[in-house]
Amino acid sequence: MVRRGVYEEQAPNRSPSRITFSHFRFHVFLRDLVGGTTILISAPPGGGEADGESNLRSISQDGSIVSFVSNATNLVATPNN
């Protein structure tokens, strides 16, 4: 059974994490299909909104690893990774 899914969302007023985004940028979310929860995973370490787009998401077969591409500069301490 598939437990987790990952998707991109752009509409700032439809965020399941109850974050109001200030820009129409794509963000990446992880949905737990069994638990019914959704979390924003393309967020800066301190919370809030990424300062760039995030897309081209992928999830491992067992749902334990998610990857995505982003041009945001505030997602990691060293953005050249």
BAFIMAR-639045 format. One record per residue (C-alpha): x, y, z. Coordinates in pm, whole numbers, plus 50000, padded with zeros to 5 digits. Example, Ala and Ser with C-alpha at 12.3 -4.5 7.8 and 13.67 -1.06 7.14 Angstrom:
2
SITE; 51230; 49550; 50780
SITE; 51367; 49894; 50714
//
This chain:
81
SITE; 50000; 50000; 50000
SITE; 50121; 50350; 49917
SITE; 50154; 50551; 50237
SITE; 50307; 50881; 50120
SITE; 50285; 51104; 49818
SITE; 50463; 51423; 49721
SITE; 50321; 51706; 49511
SITE; 50369; 52070; 49410
SITE; 50121; 52344; 49491
SITE; 50117; 52704; 49376
SITE; 49797; 52860; 49509
SITE; 49889; 53053; 49827
SITE; 49543; 53031; 49981
SITE; 49515; 52652; 49947
SITE; 49815; 52553; 50155
SITE; 49729; 52253; 50373
SITE; 49995; 52361; 50623
SITE; 49800; 52680; 50691
SITE; 50087; 52899; 50572
SITE; 49983; 53203; 50373
SITE; 50235; 53244; 50096
SITE; 50319; 53592; 49979
SITE; 50410; 53487; 49624
SITE; 50272; 53251; 49362
SITE; 50571; 53015; 49375
SITE; 50559; 52639; 49357
SITE; 50619; 52466; 49689
SITE; 50662; 52094; 49760
SITE; 50440; 51909; 50006
SITE; 50449; 51558; 50151
SITE; 50113; 51391; 50206
SITE; 50070; 51100; 50445
SITE; 49781; 50914; 50284
SITE; 49719; 50692; 50586
SITE; 49750; 50953; 50859
SITE; 49579; 51225; 50656
SITE; 49848; 51485; 50723
SITE; 50030; 51716; 50484
SITE; 50353; 51903; 50550
SITE; 50543; 52166; 50357
SITE; 50889; 52024; 50286
SITE; 51030; 52304; 50070
SITE; 51055; 52541; 50366
SITE; 51354; 52716; 50522
SITE; 51496; 52561; 50842
SITE; 51343; 52837; 51056
SITE; 51001; 52804; 50891
SITE; 50817; 53041; 50664
SITE; 50840; 53063; 50288
SITE; 51116; 52971; 50047
SITE; 51244; 53266; 49845
SITE; 51225; 53075; 49517
SITE; 51043; 52802; 49325
SITE; 51061; 52434; 49422
SITE; 50953; 52163; 49179
SITE; 51059; 51842; 48999
SITE; 50979; 51645; 49313
SITE; 51045; 51275; 49352
SITE; 50986; 51022; 49629
SITE; 51155; 50689; 49695
SITE; 50954; 50370; 49656
SITE; 50921; 50325; 50031
SITE; 50841; 50695; 50086
SITE; 51134; 50760; 50316
SITE; 51330; 50995; 50086
SITE; 51200; 51299; 49900
SITE; 51401; 51510; 49660
SITE; 51321; 51824; 49466
SITE; 51488; 52102; 49271
SITE; 51473; 52460; 49393
SITE; 51617; 52796; 49304
SITE; 51549; 52922; 49658
SITE; 51855; 53046; 49844
SITE; 51721; 53008; 50198
SITE; 51651; 52632; 50216
SITE; 51998; 52523; 50329
SITE; 52287; 52689; 50508
SITE; 52513; 52645; 50203
SITE; 52295; 52695; 49894
SITE; 52557; 52558; 49652
SITE; 52483; 52197; 49752
//
